[in-house]
Amino acid sequence: MISRLNTPQLLERLATQDIALLDVRPPASFNGWKLDREMRGGHIRSARNFPIAWLDDLSEMDAKAILTSKGVSPQRIVVVYSNRLEESEAMAAFLEKLDYPLVAIYEPGFGEWAADPNLGMDRLTRHEKLVYPAWVDEMNHASGGQTYARKDFLIFEVGAGEPDAYRKGHIPRAIYLDTNSFEQPPAWNLRPAEEIEQFLAEYGITHQSTVLLYGRRADAAARAALVVLYAGVGDVRILDGGIRAWISAGYELETRARWPIPADTFGRQIPAHPEYLIDQATARALLTDEDGVLACVRGWDEHIGETSGYDYIRSKGRIPGSMWAGLAETSQQSERQYQNVDNTLRDCFEITDLWQERGITASKKIAFYCGTGWRASEAFLCAYLLGWQNISVYDGGWLEWSAQEDNPIEVGEPRLLG
């Protein structure tokens, strides 16, 4: 039987029972955007996000697996909420169908909770940097016309190599940004500051630009975001869910190629945030810092040395003393470890709960690393959106570290914390 709770009853359950809160609103609402005129944006503290829209694309088995991974198991009381009662009812009915025996609906909905400033909530500190399709459409047009709403608003589709997919269709007014413009082989580290400055000028980017990034791959957009933040662009946005979210929202693509208008100057010294990237020497020093963490975000199989994860990296293992911050068992799975089933960013609060169990917390000085920096940039982005302060990416990563014969390598099960 599905029960219904009012606000005092929900507060009582939260205080006295082990319950799982399930927020079935879109990720943008969960993260902090006030899309339904709520008094406060975000979600009820300790809730997990499972948008009702996901049920259209998931089998019952897959849905249950995702719910279980979020701690929403049949052994717990599950309380569902939304801004729309019919959505809560639909999810509750689905859970009942999956043989969840104890399901309740928070009937007043999120709006009532958000209206009381004394009730606990969470949101991404920088949620406005993770945008949704309607926001992009509004910024991209003025009064329904085909002109920029802001002269310094720039959209980039980020990819690596030739823009074949871009040519077939992209978000209107998007310019193709090739990651080879700011990375260099053989380690695929960022190019020197003077070359980054030249790259930004060529793409028309200044420190005052609003730069919106999206990609066919989320890690490509995250990598580009790290670069422009490092350089000093003040307003960097990511389209959550990328081009898939744009298409799913019903917006059209264009096939006309767009070219940047070069800028005369970036407008400030580069890098404005050198602390966002560290080199090998700094990574090594972090390992001996009691407040420091070098966090590996590769697959578990890479971390313990079963595979290098790359066809161009021979050595297997990890940097000794590094902590595993990954979310996937294998290197192949780790390419999507930070994405939900709809390509939106995975719940960052869920991610940091996992990190915290491994000693990776906001109070530490943290540098993320992977093979060459792309997956590490996604972990950095998550921590950045949460407002964590002492975060960086070890740009050289496993490729650079393992290439030096005198660097130690560790394989096998890592030591336990504590």
C-alpha positions as CSV (number, residue, x, y, z in Angstrom):
1,M,0.0,0.0,0.0
2,I,1.2,3.5,-0.9
3,S,0.9,5.9,2.0
4,R,0.9,9.7,1.8
5,L,2.8,12.1,4.1
6,N,2.5,15.7,4.9
7,T,5.4,17.9,5.9
8,P,5.3,17.2,9.7
9,Q,5.0,13.5,9.0
10,L,8.0,13.5,6.6
11,L,10.0,15.4,9.2
12,E,9.1,12.7,11.8
13,R,10.2,9.9,9.4
14,L,13.4,11.7,8.6
15,A,14.2,12.0,12.3
16,T,13.3,8.5,13.5
17,Q,13.6,6.1,10.5
18,D,15.9,4.9,7.9
19,I,14.2,6.2,4.7
20,A,15.3,6.8,1.1
21,L,14.1,10.1,-0.4
22,L,13.6,10.0,-4.1
23,D,13.4,13.2,-6.1
24,V,11.8,12.5,-9.5
25,R,12.1,16.0,-10.9
26,P,14.6,16.9,-13.8
27,P,18.3,17.1,-12.9
28,A,18.3,20.9,-13.4
29,S,15.7,21.3,-10.7
30,F,17.4,18.9,-8.4
31,N,20.8,20.7,-8.9
32,G,19.4,24.1,-8.0
33,W,17.5,25.8,-10.8
34,K,14.1,27.2,-9.8
35,L,12.1,26.0,-12.8
36,D,8.7,25.9,-11.1
37,R,8.9,29.3,-9.2
38,E,10.0,27.6,-6.0
39,M,11.1,29.9,-3.1
40,R,14.4,28.0,-3.0
41,G,16.1,25.9,-5.6
42,G,17.7,22.5,-5.0
43,H,16.4,19.4,-3.3
44,I,15.5,18.0,0.1
45,R,18.7,17.1,2.0
46,S,19.8,13.5,1.5
47,A,17.5,12.9,-1.5
48,R,18.6,11.1,-4.6
49,N,17.6,12.1,-8.1
50,F,15.8,9.7,-10.4
51,P,13.8,11.7,-12.9
52,I,10.4,10.2,-13.9
53,A,11.4,10.7,-17.5
54,W,14.0,8.0,-17.3
55,L,11.3,5.4,-17.0
56,D,10.6,5.9,-20.8
57,D,14.0,4.5,-21.7
58,L,14.8,1.9,-19.0
59,S,13.8,-1.7,-18.5
60,E,12.5,-2.6,-15.1
61,M,15.7,-4.5,-14.4
62,D,17.9,-1.5,-15.3
63,A,15.8,0.9,-13.4
64,K,16.0,-1.3,-10.3
65,A,19.8,-1.5,-10.6
66,I,20.1,2.2,-10.8
67,L,17.8,2.7,-7.8
68,T,19.8,0.2,-5.8
69,S,23.1,1.9,-6.7
70,K,21.6,5.1,-5.2
71,G,20.7,3.3,-1.9
72,V,17.0,3.1,-2.8
73,S,16.4,-0.6,-2.0
74,P,13.3,-2.6,-1.2
75,Q,14.6,-3.0,2.4
76,R,14.1,0.7,3.1
77,I,11.0,3.0,3.3
78,V,11.0,5.0,0.0
79,V,9.5,8.5,0.0
80,V,8.9,10.0,-3.4
81,Y,8.4,13.6,-4.2
82,S,8.1,16.1,-7.0
83,N,6.5,19.4,-7.8
84,R,3.7,17.5,-9.5
85,L,1.6,15.0,-7.6
86,E,1.0,12.9,-10.7
87,E,4.7,12.4,-11.2
88,S,5.1,11.2,-7.6
89,E,2.1,8.9,-8.0
90,A,3.6,7.4,-11.2
91,M,6.9,6.7,-9.6
92,A,5.3,5.2,-6.5
93,A,3.2,2.9,-8.7
94,F,6.4,1.9,-10.5
95,L,8.2,1.1,-7.3
96,E,5.2,-1.0,-6.1
97,K,5.3,-2.9,-9.4
98,L,9.0,-3.6,-8.6
99,D,7.9,-5.1,-5.3
100,Y,9.1,-2.3,-3.1
101,P,6.9,-3.0,0.0
102,L,7.2,0.4,1.8
103,V,6.5,3.3,-0.5
104,A,5.2,6.8,0.5
105,I,4.4,10.0,-1.4
106,Y,5.3,13.4,0.0
107,E,2.0,14.8,-1.1
108,P,2.4,18.6,-0.6
109,G,5.4,18.4,-3.0
110,F,8.7,20.1,-3.1
111,G,7.2,23.6,-3.4
112,E,5.9,23.5,0.2
113,W,9.2,22.2,1.5
114,A,11.2,24.9,-0.3
115,A,8.9,27.7,1.0
116,D,10.0,27.0,4.6
117,P,13.5,28.4,5.1
118,N,13.9,26.3,8.2
119,L,13.8,23.0,6.3
120,G,17.0,21.5,5.2
121,M,18.0,21.6,1.5
122,D,21.0,21.1,-0.7
123,R,22.0,22.4,-4.1
124,L,25.1,22.7,-6.3
125,T,26.9,25.8,-5.2
126,R,27.6,26.7,-8.8
127,H,24.4,25.1,-10.3
128,E,24.0,28.0,-12.7
129,K,27.2,26.8,-14.5
130,L,25.4,23.6,-15.4
131,V,22.6,24.8,-17.8
132,Y,19.6,23.2,-19.5
133,P,18.4,23.4,-23.1
134,A,15.7,26.1,-22.6
135,W,18.3,28.4,-21.0
136,V,20.6,27.9,-24.0
137,D,17.7,28.7,-26.4
138,E,16.8,31.8,-24.4
139,M,20.4,33.1,-24.4
140,N,20.9,32.2,-28.1
141,H,17.9,34.2,-29.3
142,A,16.4,37.7,-28.7
143,S,12.7,38.0,-29.0
144,G,12.5,34.8,-31.2
145,G,14.9,36.2,-33.8
146,Q,18.2,34.9,-35.0
147,T,20.5,37.3,-33.2
148,Y,22.6,36.9,-30.1
149,A,20.9,37.9,-26.9
150,R,24.4,38.9,-25.8
151,K,27.2,39.9,-28.0
152,D,29.8,38.1,-25.9
153,F,27.8,34.8,-25.6
154,L,29.7,32.1,-27.4
155,I,28.6,28.4,-28.0
156,F,31.1,25.7,-28.7
157,E,30.7,22.1,-29.7
158,V,33.8,20.4,-28.4
159,G,35.3,17.4,-30.1
160,A,38.6,15.9,-31.1
161,G,39.7,15.9,-34.7
162,E,37.6,16.5,-37.8
163,P,34.1,17.9,-37.1
164,D,32.2,15.2,-39.1
165,A,29.4,14.9,-36.5
166,Y,29.2,18.7,-36.2
167,R,28.7,19.1,-39.9
168,K,25.7,16.8,-39.8
169,G,23.9,19.0,-37.2
170,H,24.7,21.1,-34.2
171,I,23.1,23.6,-31.9
172,P,22.4,26.8,-33.8
173,R,25.3,29.3,-33.8
174,A,27.7,26.7,-32.2
175,I,31.3,26.9,-33.3
176,Y,33.4,23.7,-33.5
177,L,36.2,23.6,-31.0
178,D,38.9,20.9,-31.6
179,T,40.7,19.8,-28.4
180,N,43.9,19.5,-30.4
181,S,43.9,23.3,-30.4
182,F,44.9,23.3,-26.7
183,E,46.5,19.9,-26.1
184,Q,49.8,18.6,-27.5
185,P,51.3,15.1,-27.9
186,P,52.8,12.9,-26.8
187,A,51.5,13.4,-23.2
188,W,48.4,15.4,-24.3
189,N,49.1,18.0,-21.7
190,L,47.8,21.5,-22.2
191,R,49.9,23.7,-24.4
192,P,52.1,26.5,-22.9
193,A,50.3,29.6,-21.7
194,E,51.2,31.7,-24.7
195,E,49.7,29.1,-27.0
196,I,46.6,28.9,-24.9
197,E,46.3,32.7,-25.2
198,Q,46.6,32.5,-29.0
199,F,44.0,29.7,-29.1
200,L,41.5,31.7,-27.1
201,A,42.0,34.8,-29.3
202,E,41.5,32.8,-32.4
203,Y,38.2,31.5,-31.1
204,G,37.1,35.0,-30.1
205,I,37.2,34.2,-26.4
206,T,38.0,36.9,-23.8
207,H,37.9,36.8,-20.1
208,Q,34.6,38.7,-20.2
209,S,32.9,36.1,-22.5
210,T,30.1,33.8,-21.5
211,V,31.3,30.5,-22.9
212,L,28.9,27.7,-23.3
213,L,30.4,24.2,-24.0
214,Y,28.8,21.0,-25.0
215,G,30.1,17.8,-26.7
216,R,29.1,14.5,-28.2
217,R,31.2,13.3,-25.3
218,A,30.7,14.9,-21.9
219,D,34.4,14.5,-21.0
220,A,35.5,16.6,-24.0
221,A,33.3,19.5,-22.8
222,A,34.6,19.1,-19.3
223,R,38.2,19.1,-20.6
224,A,37.5,22.4,-22.5
225,A,35.8,23.9,-19.4
226,L,38.9,23.2,-17.3
227,V,41.1,25.0,-19.9
228,V,39.0,28.2,-20.1
229,L,38.6,28.3,-16.3
230,Y,42.3,27.9,-16.0
231,A,42.9,30.7,-18.4
232,G,40.5,33.0,-16.6
233,V,37.2,33.1,-18.4
234,G,34.8,34.3,-15.7
235,D,31.6,32.8,-16.9
236,V,31.9,29.2,-18.2
237,R,28.7,27.1,-18.7
238,I,28.2,23.4,-19.6
239,L,25.0,22.2,-21.3
240,D,24.0,19.3,-19.1
241,G,23.3,16.3,-21.3
242,G,25.0,17.8,-24.4
243,I,23.4,17.6,-27.8
244,R,21.2,14.7,-26.7
245,A,19.5,16.9,-24.2
246,W,19.0,19.6,-26.8
247,I,17.4,17.2,-29.3
248,S,15.3,15.5,-26.6
249,A,13.9,18.9,-25.6
250,G,12.6,19.3,-29.1
251,Y,15.0,22.0,-30.4
252,E,16.3,21.9,-33.9
253,L,19.8,21.6,-35.2
254,E,21.5,23.5,-37.9
255,T,24.0,22.3,-40.5
256,R,25.6,25.6,-41.4
257,A,29.2,25.7,-40.2
258,R,30.0,28.7,-38.0
259,W,33.4,30.3,-37.7
260,P,34.7,32.4,-34.8
261,I,35.4,36.1,-35.0
262,P,39.0,36.5,-33.5
263,A,39.5,38.7,-30.5
264,D,42.2,41.3,-30.3
265,T,43.2,40.2,-26.8
266,F,42.1,37.9,-24.0
267,G,42.1,40.8,-21.7
268,R,44.0,39.5,-18.7
269,Q,47.2,37.5,-17.9
270,I,47.0,33.8,-18.6
271,P,46.7,31.6,-16.5
272,A,44.4,33.5,-14.1
273,H,44.0,30.2,-12.1
274,P,47.3,28.3,-12.3
275,E,46.2,26.3,-9.2
276,Y,43.7,24.3,-11.3
277,L,46.5,22.4,-13.0
278,I,49.5,20.8,-11.3
279,D,52.7,19.2,-12.7
280,Q,54.4,16.0,-11.8
281,A,56.6,17.5,-9.1
282,T,53.5,19.0,-7.4
283,A,51.7,15.7,-7.7
284,R,54.6,14.0,-6.0
285,A,54.6,16.5,-3.2
286,L,50.9,16.1,-2.7
287,L,51.5,12.4,-1.8
288,T,53.5,13.4,1.3
289,D,51.1,16.1,2.4
290,E,48.9,14.8,5.2
291,D,46.1,17.1,3.9
292,G,46.6,16.2,0.3
293,V,45.0,13.6,-1.9
294,L,46.0,12.4,-5.4
295,A,42.8,10.9,-6.7
296,C,42.7,8.4,-9.5
297,V,39.4,8.5,-11.5
298,R,40.2,5.6,-13.9
299,G,38.4,2.3,-13.8
300,W,39.0,-0.1,-11.0
301,D,40.7,-2.5,-13.4
302,E,43.2,0.3,-14.3
303,H,43.7,1.3,-10.7
304,I,44.8,-2.2,-9.6
305,G,46.9,-2.8,-12.7
306,E,44.8,-5.4,-14.7
307,T,44.9,-3.1,-17.7
308,S,46.5,0.2,-18.7
309,G,43.2,1.4,-20.2
310,Y,44.9,2.7,-23.3
311,D,46.4,1.1,-26.4
312,Y,49.3,3.6,-26.3
313,I,50.2,3.2,-22.6
314,R,52.1,0.0,-21.8
315,S,52.5,0.3,-18.1
316,K,49.8,-0.9,-15.8
317,G,49.1,0.2,-12.2
318,R,48.7,3.4,-10.3
319,I,50.7,6.1,-8.7
320,P,51.7,4.8,-5.2
321,G,49.7,6.4,-2.5
322,S,46.9,7.7,-4.8
323,M,43.3,7.1,-3.8
324,W,40.7,5.6,-6.0
325,A,38.0,8.2,-6.9
326,G,36.5,6.2,-9.8
327,L,32.9,5.1,-10.1
328,A,33.3,2.2,-12.6
329,E,34.7,-1.3,-12.5
330,T,36.3,-1.2,-16.0
331,S,38.1,1.3,-18.1
332,Q,35.3,1.0,-20.8
333,Q,32.6,1.7,-18.3
334,S,34.6,4.7,-16.8
335,E,34.1,6.6,-20.1
336,R,30.5,7.2,-18.9
337,Q,31.0,7.0,-15.1
338,Y,29.9,10.6,-14.6
339,Q,26.8,10.4,-16.8
340,N,23.2,9.4,-16.1
341,V,21.3,7.3,-18.6
342,D,20.2,10.5,-20.4
343,N,23.8,11.9,-20.6
344,T,23.2,14.5,-17.9
345,L,25.8,14.8,-15.1
346,R,25.4,12.2,-12.4
347,D,24.2,13.4,-9.0
348,C,27.3,15.1,-7.6
349,F,26.1,14.6,-4.0
350,E,25.9,10.9,-4.6
351,I,29.4,11.0,-6.1
352,T,30.9,12.9,-3.1
353,D,29.3,10.5,-0.7
354,L,31.3,7.7,-2.4
355,W,34.4,9.9,-2.3
356,Q,34.0,10.6,1.3
357,E,34.0,6.9,2.2
358,R,37.5,6.8,0.6
359,G,38.9,9.8,2.4
360,I,38.4,12.3,-0.5
361,T,36.7,15.3,1.1
362,A,36.3,19.0,0.5
363,S,38.6,19.8,3.4
364,K,41.6,18.2,1.6
365,K,43.8,19.5,-1.2
366,I,42.8,17.3,-4.1
367,A,44.3,16.7,-7.5
368,F,42.5,14.3,-9.9
369,Y,44.3,12.3,-12.5
370,C,43.4,9.7,-15.1
371,G,45.3,8.7,-18.2
372,T,45.6,12.0,-20.1
373,G,43.2,14.4,-18.3
374,W,39.7,14.0,-19.8
375,R,38.1,11.8,-17.1
376,A,40.0,13.8,-14.4
377,S,38.4,17.0,-15.8
378,E,34.9,15.5,-15.3
379,A,35.8,14.8,-11.6
380,F,37.2,18.3,-11.3
381,L,34.0,19.7,-12.8
382,C,31.8,17.9,-10.2
383,A,33.9,19.2,-7.3
384,Y,33.9,22.7,-8.9
385,L,30.1,22.8,-9.2
386,L,29.9,21.8,-5.5
387,G,32.0,24.7,-4.6
388,W,35.1,22.8,-3.4
389,Q,38.1,25.1,-3.2
390,N,41.4,23.2,-3.2
391,I,40.9,21.2,-6.4
392,S,43.1,20.6,-9.4
393,V,44.0,18.2,-12.2
394,Y,47.4,16.5,-12.5
395,D,47.5,17.1,-16.2
396,G,50.2,14.5,-17.1
397,G,48.3,11.7,-15.4
398,W,49.2,8.1,-15.8
399,L,50.6,8.6,-19.3
400,E,53.3,11.0,-18.1
401,W,54.0,9.3,-14.7
402,S,54.4,5.8,-16.1
403,A,56.6,7.0,-19.0
404,Q,59.4,7.8,-16.6
405,E,61.3,4.6,-15.6
406,D,62.4,6.0,-12.2
407,N,58.8,6.7,-11.1
408,P,57.4,4.0,-8.7
409,I,54.3,2.0,-9.8
410,E,51.9,0.1,-7.5
411,V,49.7,-2.8,-8.6
412,G,47.2,-5.0,-6.8
413,E,44.6,-4.2,-4.2
414,P,45.3,-0.8,-2.6
415,R,45.9,-0.4,1.1
416,L,42.9,0.3,3.4
417,L,42.2,3.8,4.6
418,G,43.1,4.6,8.2
